[in-house]
Amino acid sequence: HHHHHHHQQHEGKRSDLSQVALRPRVFLYQMTPMNEAVECVLSHADCLRRTKTANLNDALGYVLSEDISAADPLPPFRASIKDGYAVIAADGAGERRVIGPVTAGDDSRVTVTTGQAI
């Protein structure tokens, strides 16, 4: 019982954090202008002048030296990134009869009517 009572006391002592962002601040260091900060970082970074062509299986740990893009879209059809059910929203909550599946790439036209899901 004592431990539970101590826990209640601790909860009562929580600080009000709503004013934290408004408290006065003292900055010990002057802000570095963005262009100087970028120049500093780049001057200490290794240049990516050396490039190498590597097989994908051997490319772990390497960084691309230029942007690449796929030659063809994949998948080659409009696709949802989520699984789920299509329903009539106006039906509201409740049970529905599942009338069948629609798999990726299936472009058949299916109509869902009230009380149904696909």
C-alpha positions in Angstrom: 0.0 0.0 0.0 2.8 2.4 0.8 4.2 2.2 -2.8 0.8 3.0 -4.3 0.4 6.0 -2.0 3.9 7.3 -2.9 3.0 7.0 -6.6 0.0 9.2 -6.1 2.1 11.9 -4.4 4.5 11.9 -7.3 1.7 12.4 -9.8 0.5 15.5 -7.9 4.0 17.1 -8.3 4.1 17.1 -12.0 5.4 20.4 -13.5 3.2 22.6 -15.7 5.0 22.4 -19.1 2.6 24.7 -21.0 4.8 27.7 -20.5 8.2 26.1 -21.3 8.4 27.6 -24.9 7.7 31.1 -23.5 10.4 31.1 -20.9 13.3 33.6 -21.3 16.4 32.1 -23.0 20.0 33.0 -22.8 22.1 32.0 -25.8 25.8 31.5 -25.0 26.8 31.2 -28.6 26.1 33.3 -31.6 24.1 31.7 -34.4 26.2 30.7 -37.5 24.7 32.0 -40.7 23.4 29.2 -42.9 25.8 29.7 -45.8 28.8 29.6 -43.4 27.4 26.4 -41.7 27.0 24.7 -45.1 30.5 25.8 -46.2 32.0 24.4 -42.9 30.2 21.1 -43.3 31.2 20.7 -46.9 34.9 21.6 -46.2 35.1 18.7 -43.8 33.2 16.2 -46.0 34.9 13.8 -48.4 34.1 14.7 -52.0 32.2 12.1 -54.0 34.5 12.4 -57.0 35.4 8.8 -57.1 32.7 6.6 -58.7 32.5 2.9 -59.3 30.1 0.7 -61.2 28.9 -2.1 -59.0 26.6 -5.1 -59.3 23.6 -4.6 -57.1 24.5 -7.6 -55.0 27.9 -6.0 -54.2 26.5 -2.4 -53.7 25.7 -2.6 -49.9 27.3 0.3 -48.2 27.8 2.4 -51.3 26.0 5.7 -52.0 24.5 6.6 -55.4 26.5 9.4 -57.1 23.4 10.5 -59.2 19.7 10.1 -59.2 18.2 7.1 -60.8 14.6 6.2 -61.8 12.8 3.1 -62.9 12.4 2.5 -66.6 8.9 1.3 -66.1 6.4 1.8 -63.3 6.0 -1.1 -60.9 3.4 -2.3 -60.4 2.3 -1.4 -64.0 -1.2 -0.4 -62.8 -2.8 2.0 -60.2 -2.6 0.3 -56.9 -3.6 1.0 -53.3 -0.9 0.7 -50.7 -3.4 -0.7 -48.2 -5.5 -3.8 -48.0 -9.1 -3.3 -47.0 -12.7 -3.4 -47.9 -14.8 -1.2 -50.2 -18.2 -0.4 -48.7 -21.0 2.1 -49.0 -20.2 4.7 -46.4 -23.8 5.8 -46.1 -24.6 2.3 -44.7 -22.9 3.2 -41.5 -21.8 0.6 -39.0 -23.0 -3.0 -39.2 -22.5 -6.3 -40.8 -22.1 -6.6 -44.6 -22.0 -9.5 -47.0 -18.5 -9.9 -48.6 -19.2 -10.5 -52.3 -15.7 -11.4 -53.3 -12.0 -10.5 -53.5 -10.3 -8.0 -55.8 -6.6 -8.8 -56.2 -3.7 -6.5 -57.3 -3.9 -5.7 -61.0 -7.6 -6.8 -61.3 -9.2 -4.1 -63.5 -12.6 -5.6 -63.6 -15.5 -3.3 -62.7 -17.4 -4.5 -59.6 -20.3 -2.6 -58.1 -20.9 -2.7 -54.4 -24.4 -2.1 -53.3 -25.9 -1.4 -49.9 -25.2 -4.1 -47.3 -22.2 -5.4 -49.3 -18.4 -5.3 -49.1 -15.7 -6.4 -51.4 
